[in-house]
Amino acid sequence: MIVAQQQENDLTGVAGWAAGVIETLGAVGVGLLILLENLFPPLPSELILPLSGFAASEGRVNVVAVAVAATAGSVAGALLLYGLGAWLGHERAYRLADRIPFVDPADLDRATGWFRKHGGATVLFGRLVPVVRSFVSIPAGIERMPLTRFILYTTLGSAVWNTAFVALGYLLGSRWEEAGTYVGYATWAVLALAVLWIAKFLLGRARHRNFP
């Protein structure tokens, strides 16, 4: 088993449990784990994906099947959260936000307004940011983003994220845990691009107002 072959790393807790699921169910197990990760962000894909890549490097699962299953799990989890957002709708979400301490319902209005204009890019790039990658599906559902577009952007963003970390685990082999150090780099790179994009957007609006 994966756990047995990594006695030196003494896999326990979430890592040991995930290793057991992958050992028992193979690529299907990876898909199920990533589905759960979408619903429960404390279950980190940054651990599951490199671990599954390591399993693939040992010949225990097929690396392509793992990447495909992980992406399918991401889409399935995102659709569940999209459905939650669609069920809530703006009014229910507004009332819920009004009951949460330190949350201003006006922020929800601003967020949904932003989403109406930039929903596609938000879903696509949001899939590349930890935690955000899960919750971005809820405003998409609230705003009833066309399902085809939502699935397309979710699939593309998830495929990039999943494939990158499965490949890292595959290449690093028994040093798969080092893949976690790359998460920060990837996150900061995506956030930097997002900041540049927002700055460009705001600058364009300012110029438009000053020079009609």
Buried (B, 14 or more C-beta within 10 A) or exposed (E): EBBEBBEEBEBEEBBBBBBBBBBEBBBBBBBBBBBBBBBEBEBBBBBBBBBBBBBBBBEBBBBEBBBBBBBBBBBBBBBBBBEBBBEBEBEEBBEEBEEEEEEEBEEBEEBBEBBEEBBBEBBBBBBBBBEBBBBBBBBBBBBEBEEEBBBBBBBBBBBBBBBBBBBBBBBBEEEBBEBBEBBEEBBEEBBEEBEEEEEEEEEEEEEEEEEE
